[in-house]
Every structure is written in C-alpha cells, then in structure tokens.
Amino acid sequence: MDFYLARHGEAVADVIEPSRPLTRVGRESVTRVARLALEKAVRVSVIYHSGILRARQTADIFAEHLAPGGGVQIMTGLGPEDDPALAAAELGLAENPIMLVGHLPHLKRLASLLTGGGADAADFAPATLACYRRDDFHWKFSWILSP
C-alpha cells in the first residue's frame, strides 16, 4: 500500500506574520504538486496535518484536488519536533492510503525511521510530496514530486 508524506509550502517569515501562512508562491507550488499528484492518480482516504496553519493550508489545497473521502483532519505527532515513532505507528495501522502533511525536521526523521535510515529518503523541500510503499512490514521510498 502507498502512503504519502508532504511538506507544507513556503510560508511567510515569522517576523512578518507569527502564524506563518503560506505565501503566494507557496500556494502556487502546492497547487502545482497537487495537480501532478492527481495526474499520477494518487488516491488517499484522508489527509492529516499537524494543526499548524501552513500545514493545514497545504492539506486543504491537496484535498481540493484529491478529494479524500475522510477529508482533512488534525493528527497529533506531526509537529516539527515530535517523535516520528508516533506517526509511524499510525501508518502501521492504516488500512487505506493516507497523506501526512508536516514539517522539517519531523518528516525527514519519519522517512528515515520507516526506511531503516536508507539514503533514499526524500529531501522535503517546501511543497514536496513523497510516496512510500509498504510491502508486508517493510517501507520503501517509491517516488517524489516537487514544484
């Protein structure tokens, strides 16, 4: 089964706006990647995000294009400094493809945990979407989309 990790798009600097919404470029980049995901026939049952504004906005853009049946929801354990084992446990229980929208360094640590520290973990530049595939109990990096 495939599952997807996405990093939020480019956000406004916190000195300008402490809530750090997506910039215009950030919105455009996420929209571009969401369209590419749709062309690639990505299907997810739900999109989870950290609850932080820039991640929620990114998740909403992906949802506009991918129309997950379970919608967009907050999931604990996706914050920048959260323990990646929490998200990995949720992924291990998932019965349908899902997308997690989050932040660095969490996404990089989660990808490394899933793949056993493999060098093929995604770079996770802003607005990047990476696909990981679970075969039996092993996770492998599959592909990446970026703006």
N, C-alpha and C positions, 0 to 999 in steps of 0.2 A: 504494500500500500504506500502511496505517496503522501507526503505531508510537506508543508511549505513554511519557511521562515522568511519574514520580510522585515527590513529595517525601515523605519519611518523616513519620510522625505526630508529634504533640507528645511531646517527650522530657523526662525528669527532668533538672533542672539539674545541671550537673557538680559543683557544690559539695556536692550531696546524694549523688549517685552518679556517680563519674567515668566509668563505662561507658555512661551515659545511655540506659537502656532506655526504651521507650515508657511514658507514663503511662496510667492507666486511660482518661482522656479521649482520649488519643492512639490507643489500641487501638480504642475505640468509633468514633472518627472515621474511621479507616482501614477498619474493618468496614463502616461506612455507605457509604463511597465504593466499596468493592469490590462491595457489593450493587447499587449504582447502575450500576456498570460491567457487571455480569452482566445486569441488566435491559436495558442498552443493547446487549447481545450482543457485548461485547468478547471477542475471542479472541486469545490470544498463544501462541506456540510455546515461549517461555521467558521467565522473569523474572530479570533480572540486578540485582545490588545491589553497593554499594561494599565490603561486608565489615564495615562499622561496624554495631554491634549494632542501633541504631534503624532503620537501613535494612534489615537482614536481617529484623527482626521485621515491618516493614511489608511486605516482599516475601512473607514467609510467609503473612500474612493475605490478601493478594491471591491468592496461589496456592491457598489453601483454597477460594476462591470461583470462580476462573477455571480451575483445574486445567490448567496448561500442560503439554504432553507432555514438554517438556525440563526441567521442574521449575524450581527456584530455584538460581541459580549466582552466584558472585562474579565480577565483571569489574573488572579494573584500569582506572583512568582515570575513576572515578565519585566520587572523593573531593571534599570541599568546595573545595579549591584546585587540583584537577587541570586540565590543559589540555583544554578541551572538544573540541579537534580530534581527540583520541584516540577519544572516544565517537562523534563524528560520522563518523569513518572506519569504525568498526564498524557503524554504522547504514547506511552506504552499501553495505556488503557483505551486509547481511541479506537473505535470500530469503523470510522469513516475518515476520509481525508479532511484535514483541518489546516488552517493557516494561523500562525502566531506572528503578530506584529509587535516588534520591540525595539531594543536599543543596544548599543555597544556599552560596555564590553560583554553584556549578558549573551547576546546572540552568538558571538564568536566562541564563548565558553560552552554554550549549549551544543553547538555544532561539533566542537571538539570532543565533548563528552559522548555524544551519540556515535561518532565515527571512530572512537577509540584514539582520539588525538591525531587522526590522519592529516597529512599535509594538504589534502584536497578540500579542506573546509573553505567555505565561501569567504570572500573579502568583506562583504557587507558595507559597501559604500552606501550613502543615502539613496533610498528608493530601490534598493536591490531586493530581488526575490530569488530565493534558492529553494530547489526541490531536493528532498531527501527521500529515499525509498527504504522501506522496511521489508526485508525478506526474512521470514521466520522471526528470529530475535536479533537480527543484525541490521544496522542502519548504514546506508551508503549514500554519499553525495551523488546526485544524478545530473542536475543542470542548474544554470543560473541565468537570470535576466536582469539587466541593468539599463538605465536610461542611456 
